[in-house]
Amino acid sequence: MELNTQILPAIDEALGLEEILGEVPPDECAHIVRRSGALGAGALITAAAESGMEVEALCGYRWVPKGHAPDDLPACIRCVEIWQALTSQ
């Protein structure tokens, strides 16, 4: 019986196992959306919830809001980082 071996590329050391395991799934965190025209982010979320429209977070996650602020959820780290980069310019 012949064994078939494969050499895998090295894992990027910058992305640690703790970071991968500690990341909150996108549907279990609060996201930040960009305002749309005259609508602020809160009004956009409310309108999307009422109409069943999908919105996109700064991190790229897309979902249909349920109409309430997710105060009990942790903030999406990627959204926060993007928002901080946008507001620090």
C-alpha positions as CSV (number, residue, x, y, z in Angstrom):
1,M,0.0,0.0,0.0
2,E,1.5,3.4,-1.0
3,L,0.9,6.4,1.2
4,N,0.2,9.7,-0.6
5,T,1.6,12.6,1.3
6,Q,0.9,16.3,0.7
7,I,2.9,19.3,2.0
8,L,0.7,22.1,3.1
9,P,1.8,25.7,2.9
10,A,2.8,27.4,6.2
11,I,0.0,29.0,8.2
12,D,0.2,32.7,8.4
13,E,1.7,33.4,11.9
14,A,-0.1,36.8,12.1
15,L,-3.4,35.0,12.6
16,G,-3.3,33.2,15.9
17,L,-5.5,30.3,16.9
18,E,-6.9,32.4,19.7
19,E,-8.1,35.0,17.2
20,I,-9.9,32.4,15.1
21,L,-11.5,30.6,18.0
22,G,-12.4,33.9,19.8
23,E,-14.1,35.5,16.8
24,V,-17.9,36.0,17.3
25,P,-20.0,34.7,14.4
26,P,-21.5,37.6,12.4
27,D,-25.1,36.8,13.3
28,E,-24.2,37.0,17.0
29,C,-22.8,40.5,17.1
30,A,-23.9,44.1,16.6
31,H,-22.9,45.6,13.3
32,I,-22.4,49.2,12.0
33,V,-24.1,50.3,8.8
34,R,-23.3,53.3,6.7
35,R,-25.9,56.0,6.4
36,S,-27.8,56.1,3.1
37,G,-28.5,59.6,1.6
38,A,-30.8,61.5,4.0
39,L,-31.3,58.5,6.2
40,G,-29.1,58.0,9.2
41,A,-28.0,54.5,10.2
42,G,-30.8,54.1,12.8
43,A,-33.5,55.2,10.4
44,L,-32.1,53.0,7.7
45,I,-32.2,50.0,10.0
46,T,-35.8,50.8,11.0
47,A,-36.9,51.2,7.4
48,A,-35.1,48.0,6.4
49,A,-36.8,46.1,9.3
50,E,-40.2,47.4,8.3
51,S,-39.8,46.5,4.6
52,G,-37.8,43.3,5.0
53,M,-34.9,44.9,3.1
54,E,-31.4,43.6,3.5
55,V,-28.7,45.9,4.8
56,E,-24.9,45.7,4.6
57,A,-22.6,46.3,7.5
58,L,-19.2,48.0,7.1
59,C,-17.6,44.6,7.4
60,G,-19.6,43.3,4.5
61,Y,-22.1,41.1,6.5
62,R,-25.6,41.3,5.0
63,W,-28.8,40.7,7.0
64,V,-32.4,41.7,7.3
65,P,-32.8,43.7,10.6
66,K,-35.4,42.7,13.2
67,G,-36.1,46.3,14.1
68,H,-34.5,46.5,17.5
69,A,-31.0,47.6,18.6
70,P,-28.9,44.6,19.7
71,D,-27.8,46.1,22.9
72,D,-27.1,42.7,24.5
73,L,-24.7,41.7,21.7
74,P,-20.9,42.4,21.5
75,A,-19.8,44.9,18.7
76,C,-18.4,43.5,15.5
77,I,-14.7,44.1,15.8
78,R,-14.3,44.5,12.0
79,C,-17.1,47.1,11.8
80,V,-15.5,49.0,14.7
81,E,-12.1,49.0,13.1
82,I,-13.5,50.2,9.7
83,W,-15.6,52.9,11.4
84,Q,-12.5,54.1,13.4
85,A,-10.4,54.2,10.2
86,L,-13.2,56.2,8.4
87,T,-13.7,58.7,11.2
88,S,-10.0,59.3,11.9
89,Q,-9.3,60.8,8.5
